[in-house]
Amino acid sequence: MSVNRDLRSVIETVARLGGDEFIIILPELSPDKKRAADLAEKVTEKILEALNQDYKLDGNSHHSSASIGVCLFGTESITTEDLMKQADLAMYKSKSAGRNAISFYDPEMQSSVLKRTALEKDLRNAIEQQQFTLQYQPQVDINGRITGAEALLRWLCPGRGAVSPREFIPLAEETRLIIPVGEWVLETACAQLAVWAKRADMSHLKIAINVSPIQFAKADFVEQVLSTVKNTGIKPDRLKLEHTESHLLHNIEDIISKMQVLGDAGISFSLDDFGTGYSSLSYLKRLPLWQLKIDKSFVRDILTEPNDAEIAKTIVALANSLGLEVIAEGVETDSQQASLAKLGCYHYQGYLFSRSLPIKEFDAWCHEWSGNKMVKQESAQQLLI
């Protein structure tokens, strides 16, 4: 592959750092930073264009792409090592943007990386020091009967306070720390089911836990779940594993195979956030699901947005046709529950009943809720009218 003459005229040094990484030095582009950035962008675009051309190896055509990171330097004092780190950070930004891209280093990028590194360190400490807890949000049927709870992971970091799952769960998945975290969640939830099994008023409850695609992809995932169920002595049908629609986009045959083994053992499955992603109906009917969960985004505006109400109605109809239970999350008002009940959805989760609670508060809530069961049954009759 030939290199454009214009590129050769502005590139002073090209050096291979190792593997598939190279460094290019463009000297004295311009004393004006904006002008220098514009020139650097033009040069790197030409490099991408050149690298995107097909080339021949043994008579066969091949194609490659590049991810380029750019850092500018001038009169400021900076070490060669720091320059390399900045260019590296910019390059990884290009990779995360989908590759075959150009990214410039900026201080916010480094700040973001430093924050991420610190959070990852604290997350590893949290696993070692067992800083996690589970909270439980009740799930209730139309008759006011408590059917179970969703176990929600919470992290109280000594130095950070309560860390949002939206912040640490994506990082845990990216670093694969979700595997030990997920194992802890499974063991803790099953241990709680074993405690409830000894109580006549709570032995019927199910616990739903969210399972990451990374966990499910592990070769020994099925064995791990079955072993935990056996070691804790719980009834398998008291454990419910929740997947999201996006989970079904990868390795569908492996997912179906593992779900079938676990389903044959009595463990049930719920498809979480249903309606927000993409699900092939041809695959959906093959999955040994027990439940579809209507996403809270449809429940929130079900009274004011006809489209949301229609989607909820369609999900209920689909669940009925497949012989599945349907549950709605994010139910916050009596009017929302009544609307869902008229559509045929008879199971609910949300602030109308309770927020997620630590286990002692959850047990107390269940006792108080059951004490008002007659009122709940009367309300259920009104919803069905």
C-alpha positions as CSV (number, residue, x, y, z in Angstrom):
1,M,0.0,0.0,0.0
2,S,1.5,3.4,-1.0
3,V,1.4,6.4,1.3
4,N,0.1,9.7,0.0
5,R,2.9,12.2,-0.7
6,D,1.0,14.9,1.2
7,L,1.2,12.7,4.3
8,R,4.9,12.0,3.9
9,S,5.6,15.8,3.7
10,V,4.1,16.5,7.2
11,I,4.9,13.4,9.1
12,E,8.4,13.5,10.7
13,T,8.4,10.3,12.7
14,V,6.6,7.0,12.6
15,A,7.5,4.4,15.2
16,R,6.0,1.1,16.2
17,L,5.4,0.9,20.0
18,G,4.5,-2.8,19.9
19,G,1.7,-5.1,18.8
20,D,-0.6,-3.0,16.6
21,E,0.2,0.4,18.1
22,F,2.2,3.1,16.3
23,I,3.1,6.7,17.2
24,I,3.3,9.5,14.7
25,I,4.9,12.9,15.4
26,L,3.7,16.0,13.5
27,P,6.2,18.8,14.3
28,E,5.5,22.5,14.2
29,L,1.9,22.4,12.9
30,S,1.1,25.9,14.1
31,P,1.6,28.1,17.2
32,D,-2.2,28.6,17.2
33,K,-3.8,25.7,19.1
34,K,-7.0,25.7,17.0
35,R,-5.1,25.8,13.8
36,A,-2.8,23.0,15.0
37,A,-5.8,20.9,15.9
38,D,-7.4,21.5,12.5
39,L,-4.2,20.5,10.7
40,A,-3.8,17.4,12.9
41,E,-7.4,16.3,12.2
42,K,-6.8,16.7,8.4
43,V,-3.7,14.6,8.6
44,T,-5.2,11.8,10.7
45,E,-8.3,11.7,8.4
46,K,-5.9,11.1,5.5
47,I,-4.2,8.4,7.5
48,L,-7.6,6.7,8.1
49,E,-8.4,7.0,4.5
50,A,-5.2,5.4,3.4
51,L,-5.5,2.6,5.9
52,N,-9.1,1.9,4.8
53,Q,-8.0,1.0,1.3
54,D,-8.0,-2.7,0.4
55,Y,-4.6,-4.3,0.2
56,K,-3.4,-7.6,-1.3
57,L,-1.8,-10.5,0.6
58,D,-1.1,-13.7,-1.4
59,G,-3.6,-12.5,-4.1
60,N,-6.4,-11.9,-1.6
61,S,-8.0,-8.6,-0.7
62,H,-7.9,-7.5,3.0
63,H,-9.3,-4.6,4.9
64,S,-8.2,-2.9,8.1
65,S,-9.2,0.1,10.2
66,A,-7.5,2.2,12.8
67,S,-8.4,4.0,16.1
68,I,-6.4,7.2,16.4
69,G,-5.8,9.3,19.5
70,V,-4.4,12.8,19.2
71,C,-2.7,15.0,21.8
72,L,-1.4,18.5,21.2
73,F,1.7,19.9,22.9
74,G,3.6,23.1,22.6
75,T,5.4,25.4,25.1
76,E,3.9,23.9,28.2
77,S,6.0,21.7,30.4
78,I,5.0,18.0,30.0
79,T,6.9,14.8,30.1
80,T,7.1,12.3,27.2
81,E,5.4,9.8,29.5
82,D,2.5,12.1,30.1
83,L,2.1,12.8,26.4
84,M,2.0,9.0,25.7
85,K,-0.7,8.5,28.4
86,Q,-2.8,11.3,26.9
87,A,-2.5,9.9,23.4
88,D,-3.4,6.5,24.7
89,L,-6.5,7.8,26.5
90,A,-7.6,9.5,23.3
91,M,-7.0,6.3,21.3
92,Y,-9.2,4.2,23.7
93,K,-11.9,6.8,23.4
94,S,-11.8,6.2,19.6
95,K,-12.0,2.4,20.2
96,S,-15.0,2.8,22.5
97,A,-16.7,5.0,19.9
98,G,-16.8,2.1,17.5
99,R,-13.2,2.2,16.1
100,N,-12.1,3.6,12.8
101,A,-12.3,7.0,14.5
102,I,-10.2,10.0,15.6
103,S,-10.4,11.4,19.2
104,F,-8.5,14.3,20.7
105,Y,-7.3,14.3,24.3
106,D,-8.9,16.7,26.7
107,P,-8.5,17.1,30.5
108,E,-12.0,16.0,31.1
109,M,-11.1,12.7,29.5
110,Q,-8.3,12.1,32.0
111,S,-10.5,13.2,34.9
112,S,-13.1,10.7,33.8
113,V,-10.5,7.9,33.6
114,L,-9.1,8.8,37.0
115,K,-12.6,8.7,38.5
116,R,-13.3,5.3,36.9
117,T,-10.0,3.9,38.1
118,A,-10.8,5.1,41.7
119,L,-14.3,3.6,41.5
120,E,-13.0,0.3,40.2
121,K,-10.5,0.2,43.1
122,D,-13.3,0.9,45.6
123,L,-15.5,-1.7,43.9
124,R,-12.8,-4.4,44.3
125,N,-12.5,-3.4,48.0
126,A,-16.2,-3.7,48.4
127,I,-16.2,-7.3,47.2
128,E,-13.3,-8.2,49.5
129,Q,-14.9,-6.4,52.5
130,Q,-18.5,-7.4,51.7
131,Q,-19.9,-3.9,51.6
132,F,-22.9,-4.9,49.6
133,T,-26.5,-5.5,50.9
134,L,-29.7,-6.6,49.3
135,Q,-32.9,-4.7,49.6
136,Y,-36.3,-6.3,48.7
137,Q,-39.2,-4.6,46.8
138,P,-42.5,-6.5,47.3
139,Q,-44.5,-8.0,44.5
140,V,-48.2,-8.1,45.0
141,D,-51.1,-9.6,43.1
142,I,-54.5,-8.1,42.5
143,N,-55.9,-9.7,45.7
144,G,-53.3,-8.0,47.8
145,R,-51.4,-11.2,48.4
146,I,-47.6,-10.8,48.6
147,T,-46.2,-13.2,46.0
148,G,-42.5,-12.4,46.5
149,A,-39.9,-9.7,46.1
150,E,-37.2,-8.5,43.7
151,A,-33.8,-8.4,45.4
152,L,-32.0,-5.2,44.5
153,L,-28.3,-4.7,45.1
154,R,-27.1,-1.8,47.2
155,W,-23.6,-0.6,48.0
156,L,-22.7,1.6,50.9
157,C,-19.1,2.6,50.4
158,P,-17.3,4.0,53.5
159,G,-15.7,6.8,51.5
160,R,-18.5,7.5,49.0
161,G,-21.6,6.8,50.9
162,A,-24.5,5.1,48.9
163,V,-23.3,4.5,45.4
164,S,-26.0,4.3,42.7
165,P,-26.4,0.9,40.9
166,R,-26.5,2.9,37.7
167,E,-22.9,4.0,38.4
168,F,-21.3,0.8,39.6
169,I,-23.2,-2.0,37.8
170,P,-22.0,-1.0,34.3
171,L,-18.4,-0.8,35.6
172,A,-18.8,-4.2,37.3
173,E,-19.9,-5.7,34.0
174,E,-17.2,-4.0,32.0
175,T,-14.5,-5.3,34.4
176,R,-16.2,-8.7,34.9
177,L,-16.4,-8.0,38.6
178,I,-20.1,-8.7,38.1
179,I,-19.3,-12.4,38.4
180,P,-18.2,-12.4,42.0
181,V,-20.9,-9.8,42.8
182,G,-23.5,-11.9,41.1
183,E,-22.4,-15.0,43.0
184,W,-22.8,-13.2,46.2
185,V,-26.3,-12.0,45.3
186,L,-27.4,-15.5,44.4
187,E,-26.1,-17.0,47.6
188,T,-27.6,-14.2,49.7
189,A,-31.0,-14.4,48.1
190,C,-31.1,-18.2,48.4
191,A,-30.0,-18.0,52.0
192,Q,-32.9,-15.6,52.6
193,L,-35.4,-18.0,50.9
194,A,-34.1,-20.7,53.3
195,V,-35.0,-18.5,56.2
196,W,-38.5,-17.8,54.9
197,A,-39.1,-21.5,54.2
198,K,-39.2,-22.0,58.0
199,R,-42.0,-19.5,58.3
200,A,-45.5,-20.5,57.4
201,D,-46.5,-17.0,56.5
202,M,-43.6,-16.5,54.1
203,S,-42.6,-19.9,52.8
204,H,-44.6,-19.3,49.6
205,L,-42.6,-16.2,48.6
206,K,-40.4,-16.0,45.5
207,I,-37.2,-13.9,45.2
208,A,-36.3,-12.5,41.8
209,I,-32.7,-11.6,41.1
210,N,-31.2,-9.9,38.0
211,V,-28.6,-11.9,36.1
212,S,-26.0,-10.3,33.9
213,P,-25.3,-11.7,30.4
214,I,-21.7,-12.0,31.6
215,Q,-22.8,-14.3,34.4
216,F,-25.0,-16.4,32.2
217,A,-22.3,-16.8,29.6
218,K,-20.0,-18.6,32.1
219,A,-19.6,-22.3,31.3
220,D,-20.4,-23.3,34.9
221,F,-23.3,-20.9,35.5
222,V,-25.9,-23.7,35.5
223,E,-23.9,-25.8,37.9
224,Q,-23.3,-22.9,40.2
225,V,-27.0,-22.0,40.4
226,L,-28.0,-25.6,41.0
227,S,-25.3,-26.1,43.6
228,T,-26.4,-23.0,45.5
229,V,-30.0,-24.1,45.5
230,K,-29.0,-27.5,46.7
231,N,-26.7,-26.3,49.4
232,T,-29.2,-23.9,50.9
233,G,-32.0,-26.5,50.7
234,I,-34.6,-24.2,49.1
235,K,-37.4,-25.2,46.8
236,P,-36.1,-24.3,43.3
237,D,-39.4,-22.8,42.3
238,R,-38.9,-20.1,44.9
239,L,-36.0,-18.6,42.9
240,K,-36.7,-16.4,39.9
241,L,-34.0,-15.3,37.5
242,E,-34.6,-12.0,35.6
243,H,-33.1,-11.3,32.1
244,T,-33.4,-8.2,30.0
245,E,-34.4,-8.2,26.3
246,S,-30.9,-7.1,25.3
247,H,-29.6,-10.3,26.9
248,L,-31.3,-12.3,24.2
249,L,-29.4,-10.6,21.4
250,H,-26.2,-12.7,21.9
251,N,-25.6,-16.5,22.1
252,I,-29.3,-17.2,22.0
253,E,-28.9,-21.0,21.6
254,D,-26.6,-21.2,24.6
255,I,-29.1,-19.1,26.6
256,I,-32.0,-21.3,25.6
257,S,-30.1,-24.5,26.5
258,K,-29.1,-23.2,29.9
259,M,-32.6,-21.9,30.7
260,Q,-34.1,-25.3,29.8
261,V,-31.8,-27.1,32.2
262,L,-32.5,-24.7,35.0
263,G,-36.2,-24.6,34.1
264,D,-36.4,-28.4,34.3
265,A,-34.9,-28.2,37.8
266,G,-37.9,-25.9,38.8
267,I,-36.2,-22.5,38.6
268,S,-38.4,-19.8,36.9
269,F,-37.5,-17.0,34.5
270,S,-38.8,-13.5,34.1
271,L,-38.1,-11.3,31.1
272,D,-37.4,-7.8,32.5
273,D,-37.9,-4.4,30.9
274,F,-40.1,-6.1,28.2
275,G,-41.0,-3.8,25.3
276,T,-38.0,-1.6,25.6
277,G,-35.6,-3.6,23.3
278,Y,-35.8,-6.1,20.5
279,S,-37.1,-9.6,20.9
280,S,-37.6,-12.0,18.1
281,L,-41.0,-13.7,18.7
282,S,-39.6,-16.9,17.1
283,Y,-37.0,-17.0,19.9
284,L,-39.4,-15.8,22.6
285,K,-41.7,-18.7,22.2
286,R,-38.8,-21.1,22.6
287,L,-37.6,-19.6,25.9
288,P,-38.8,-21.4,29.0
289,L,-40.1,-18.2,30.5
290,W,-42.6,-18.0,33.4
291,Q,-43.2,-14.2,33.4
292,L,-43.0,-11.0,31.3
293,K,-42.4,-7.8,33.1
294,I,-44.0,-4.6,31.7
295,D,-41.3,-1.8,31.9
296,K,-42.0,1.1,34.2
297,S,-41.6,3.5,31.3
298,F,-44.9,2.3,29.9
299,V,-46.6,2.2,33.3
300,R,-45.6,5.8,34.2
301,D,-47.7,7.4,31.4
302,I,-50.3,4.7,30.9
303,L,-53.1,7.1,31.8
304,T,-52.0,9.9,29.5
305,E,-50.2,8.2,26.6
306,P,-52.4,6.0,24.4
307,N,-49.4,4.4,22.9
308,D,-48.1,3.3,26.3
309,A,-51.5,1.9,27.2
310,E,-51.6,0.0,23.9
311,I,-48.1,-1.4,24.4
312,A,-49.1,-2.6,27.9
313,K,-52.2,-4.2,26.4
314,T,-50.2,-5.9,23.7
315,I,-47.7,-7.3,26.2
316,V,-50.6,-8.7,28.3
317,A,-52.1,-10.3,25.2
318,L,-48.7,-11.8,24.2
319,A,-48.2,-13.2,27.7
320,N,-51.6,-14.7,27.7
321,S,-51.0,-16.3,24.3
322,L,-47.8,-17.9,25.5
323,G,-49.3,-19.0,28.8
324,L,-47.1,-16.6,30.9
325,E,-47.8,-14.5,33.9
326,V,-47.3,-10.7,33.5
327,I,-46.2,-8.2,36.1
328,A,-45.9,-4.4,35.9
329,E,-43.1,-2.5,37.6
330,G,-43.1,1.1,38.6
331,V,-46.8,1.1,39.8
332,E,-47.1,4.3,41.9
333,T,-50.8,5.1,41.9
334,D,-54.2,3.4,42.4
335,S,-55.2,4.7,39.0
336,Q,-52.2,3.0,37.3
337,Q,-53.0,-0.2,39.0
338,A,-56.7,0.0,38.0
339,S,-55.8,0.7,34.4
340,L,-53.4,-2.3,34.3
341,A,-56.0,-4.5,35.9
342,K,-58.5,-3.6,33.2
343,L,-55.9,-4.7,30.6
344,G,-55.5,-8.0,32.3
345,C,-52.3,-7.4,34.3
346,Y,-52.9,-8.8,37.9
347,H,-49.4,-8.6,39.4
348,Y,-47.6,-5.4,40.5
349,Q,-44.4,-3.9,41.9
350,G,-43.8,-0.3,42.8
351,Y,-44.0,2.6,45.2
352,L,-47.8,2.2,45.5
353,F,-47.0,-0.8,47.7
354,S,-43.5,-0.1,49.0
355,R,-40.0,1.1,48.0
356,S,-37.2,-1.5,48.3
357,L,-36.5,-2.3,51.9
358,P,-33.7,-3.8,54.0
359,I,-34.7,-7.3,55.1
360,K,-35.8,-6.4,58.6
361,E,-38.1,-3.6,57.3
362,F,-39.3,-5.9,54.6
363,D,-40.4,-8.6,57.1
364,A,-42.1,-5.9,59.2
365,W,-43.9,-4.5,56.1
366,C,-45.1,-8.0,55.1
367,H,-46.6,-8.5,58.6
368,E,-48.3,-5.1,58.5
369,W,-49.6,-5.6,54.9
370,S,-51.0,-9.1,55.7
371,G,-52.8,-7.5,58.7
372,N,-54.7,-5.3,56.3
373,K,-55.5,-8.1,53.9
374,M,-59.3,-7.7,54.1
375,V,-59.0,-4.1,52.9
376,K,-56.8,-5.3,50.0
377,Q,-59.3,-7.9,48.9
378,E,-62.1,-5.3,48.9
379,S,-59.9,-3.0,46.7
380,A,-59.3,-5.9,44.4
381,Q,-63.0,-6.4,43.8
382,Q,-63.3,-2.7,42.9
383,L,-60.4,-2.9,40.4
384,L,-62.1,-5.8,38.6
385,I,-65.5,-4.1,38.2
